[in-house]
Amino acid sequence: MGASGSKARGLWPFTSAAGGSGPEAAVAEQALVRPRGRVVPPFVFTRRGSMFYDEDGDLAHEFYEETIVTKNGQKRAKLRRVHKNLIPQGTVKLDPPRIHVDFPVILYEV
């Protein structure tokens, strides 16, 4: 109970699969992230925008238009959500930069 396939293959970061001795070998075995190729910074400087522009140039998350509905001789105003002719906001610069969600670090305040 509690066994996983990653432990059996030696990919678990806290097991000693290599059998090396010394502090350097222990640190190398317990490393959570091993750099492969280029070094990726821990910060995120941009994100994808969640808002849209309409044909008037207004920026919002959702757009509605007012429609008049006649029911039993009475006029009522209803709001109908607009889905057409919306342009995504695109890339938004973050100020200040954020820490990437996959960066393996524990933050605490002393």
C-alpha positions, 0 to 999 in steps of 0.5 A, spaced: 500 500 500 502 506 498 507 504 493 508 508 486 511 506 480 516 512 480 519 509 486 520 502 483 524 505 477 528 510 481 525 516 479 523 518 486 528 524 489 529 522 496 531 514 494 538 512 493 538 509 487 545 511 485 548 508 491 553 514 491 556 516 498 558 523 500 554 529 501 555 531 494 552 525 491 546 525 496 545 532 494 545 530 487 540 524 488 535 529 492 535 535 487 528 536 485 529 539 478 535 537 474 537 543 468 536 540 461 539 544 456 537 552 457 536 555 464 529 557 465 528 563 470 523 563 475 519 569 474 513 570 469 513 577 466 507 576 461 501 572 461 495 571 456 490 576 457 483 574 459 479 580 457 476 582 450 475 588 446 468 589 442 467 593 435 467 600 439 474 598 442 471 597 449 475 592 454 471 587 458 471 580 461 463 579 458 459 584 453 451 584 453 446 588 449 439 590 451 434 587 447 426 589 447 422 583 448 414 583 447 410 578 451 403 579 452 403 586 449 408 588 455 415 590 453 421 588 457 428 589 456 433 583 457 440 583 457 443 578 451 450 576 452 455 578 446 459 572 443 461 575 436 466 580 433 470 580 440 477 580 439 482 577 445 486 582 449 493 578 447 499 578 452 499 582 458 505 585 461 506 583 469 508 589 473 511 586 478 513 579 475 510 573 478 514 567 481 512 561 476 508 556 479 512 550 477 518 553 480 520 548 486 521 553 492 518 554 499 517 561 501 516 563 508 517 570 512 522 570 518 
